[in-house]
């Protein structure tokens, strides 16, 4: 557990204990004198108000703090026709909140074709291309793209499709 999680769970525990004690004193299971019971109910109300503000604040946080990448085209059910030496394009959407680097590759017939020329527009749509120089009649092709920072992969997506390659 991280220190932040320990603090959050400690606050949840204190809130639950305070609420249980307040309810038990209300139904006279626990006998608490009137000034302390009043203060206890004030504490419960303040805890509810603060936790509500915290939840509302976090639900309105900036979504650009996340990392996300998704391949949109080609789809897994696509049947692509391709001429040897032609450029193969891959399109998708992404959010890059940590200034991560983009990388990817295509796996076809036990060969790896790197994709490293990612181009991203202002709408967070990316395009990447690679050249397949080998000829193979029909192959199941796997395409992988990832966002990474250093050695850590932040988000990854992949798709597979059939690719029919012919000579010119």
C-alpha positions in Angstrom: 0.0 0.0 0.0 1.2 3.5 -0.8 1.3 6.2 1.9 -1.7 7.9 0.2 -3.8 4.7 0.4 -2.9 4.3 4.1 -4.1 7.8 4.8 -7.3 7.4 2.8 -8.2 4.1 4.5 -7.4 5.5 7.9 -9.8 8.4 7.2 -12.5 5.9 6.0 -12.0 3.8 9.2 -12.3 6.9 11.4 -15.4 8.0 9.5 -17.1 4.6 9.9 -16.3 4.4 13.6 -17.6 7.9 14.2 -20.8 7.2 12.3 -21.3 3.9 14.1 -20.8 5.5 17.5 -23.2 8.3 16.6 -25.9 5.9 15.5 -25.5 3.7 18.5 -25.8 6.7 20.8 -28.9 7.8 19.0 -30.7 4.5 19.6 -29.4 4.5 23.2 -27.2 1.4 22.9 -24.2 3.6 24.0 -24.8 6.2 26.7 -23.0 9.5 25.7 -23.8 12.7 27.5 -25.6 15.4 25.6 -22.8 17.9 24.8 -20.5 15.1 23.5 -23.3 13.5 21.4 -24.0 16.9 19.8 -20.4 17.4 19.0 -20.2 13.8 17.6 -23.1 14.6 15.2 -21.4 17.8 14.1 -18.2 15.7 13.4 -20.2 13.2 11.3 -21.9 16.0 9.3 -18.5 17.7 8.7 -17.0 14.4 7.6 -19.8 13.8 5.2 -19.5 17.3 3.8 -15.7 17.1 3.3 -15.8 13.6 1.8 -18.5 14.8 -0.7 -16.4 17.8 -1.7 -13.4 15.5 -2.2 -15.3 13.1 -4.4 -16.8 15.9 -6.4 -13.4 17.6 -6.9 -11.8 14.3 -8.1 -14.7 13.6 -10.5 -14.1 16.9 -12.1 -10.3 16.5 -12.5 -8.6 17.0 -15.9 -8.8 13.8 -18.0 -5.6 14.7 -19.8 -3.6 13.3 -16.8 -4.1 9.8 -18.2 -2.3 7.9 -20.9 -4.4 6.1 -23.6 -3.8 4.7 -27.0 -6.3 2.7 -29.2 -6.0 1.4 -32.8 -9.0 2.3 -34.9 -8.0 1.2 -38.4 -7.5 -1.5 -39.5 -10.1 -3.3 -37.6 -9.7 -7.0 -36.6 -12.2 -8.1 -39.2 -10.6 -6.2 -42.1 -9.2 -8.0 -45.1 -6.4 -5.7 -46.5 -5.0 -5.9 -50.0 -1.5 -4.8 -50.2 1.1 -4.5 -53.0 4.7 -5.4 -52.1 6.8 -2.3 -51.2 3.7 -0.2 -50.6 3.4 1.7 -47.3 1.0 0.2 -44.7 -0.8 2.8 -42.5 -2.2 2.3 -39.0 -4.6 4.9 -37.5 -5.8 5.4 -33.9 -6.5 7.8 -31.1 -4.4 8.7 -28.1 -4.0 10.8 -24.9 -0.5 11.5 -23.8 -0.6 13.1 -20.3 3.0 12.2 -19.3 4.8 13.1 -22.5 5.4 9.5 -23.1 7.0 8.1 -26.3 5.1 6.2 -28.9 6.4 2.9 -30.4 5.0 0.0 -32.2 5.7 -2.9 -34.5 4.0 -5.3 -37.0 4.5 -9.0 -36.7 4.0 -10.9 -39.9 5.3 -14.4 -40.9 7.8 -14.4 -38.0 9.3 -11.1 -39.0 9.1 -7.8 -37.1 8.5 -4.5 -38.9 9.1 -1.4 -36.6 6.8 1.6 -36.5 8.4 4.7 -35.1 7.2 7.6 -37.2 4.1 8.4 -35.2 2.3 11.6 -36.4 -0.3 13.1 -34.0 -2.7 15.9 -34.9 -4.5 18.4 -32.6 -7.5 16.1 -32.2 -5.3 13.3 -30.7 -5.5 11.2 -33.8 -2.3 9.3 -34.7 -1.1 7.8 -38.0 1.9 5.6 -38.3 3.3 3.8 -41.3 5.8 1.1 -42.2 7.0 -0.7 -45.4 6.5 -4.4 -45.8 9.1 -5.5 -48.3 8.4 -9.3 -48.2 5.9 -11.1 -50.3 3.5 -13.6 -48.7 0.1 -14.6 -50.1 -2.2 -14.1 -47.1 -0.9 -13.6 -43.6 -2.4 -13.0 -40.2 -0.7 -9.7 -39.2 -0.5 -8.5 -35.6 0.0 -4.7 -35.0 1.0 -3.4 -31.6 1.3 0.3 -30.4 2.3 1.5 -27.0 2.9 4.5 -24.9 6.0 4.2 -22.7 8.1 6.3 -20.4 11.6 5.0 -20.1 11.3 1.2 -19.5 7.8 1.4 -18.2 4.9 0.7 -20.6 2.0 3.1 -19.7 -0.6 1.8 -22.2 -0.6 -0.7 -25.0 -3.1 -1.8 -27.7 -3.0 -4.4 -30.4 -5.1 -5.7 -33.3 -4.8 -8.5 -35.8 -6.0 -8.6 -39.4 -5.6 -10.6 -42.6 -3.3 -9.1 -45.1 -3.2 -10.2 -48.8 0.1 -9.1 -50.4 0.7 -9.3 -54.1 3.5 -8.3 -56.5 3.2 -5.3 -58.7 
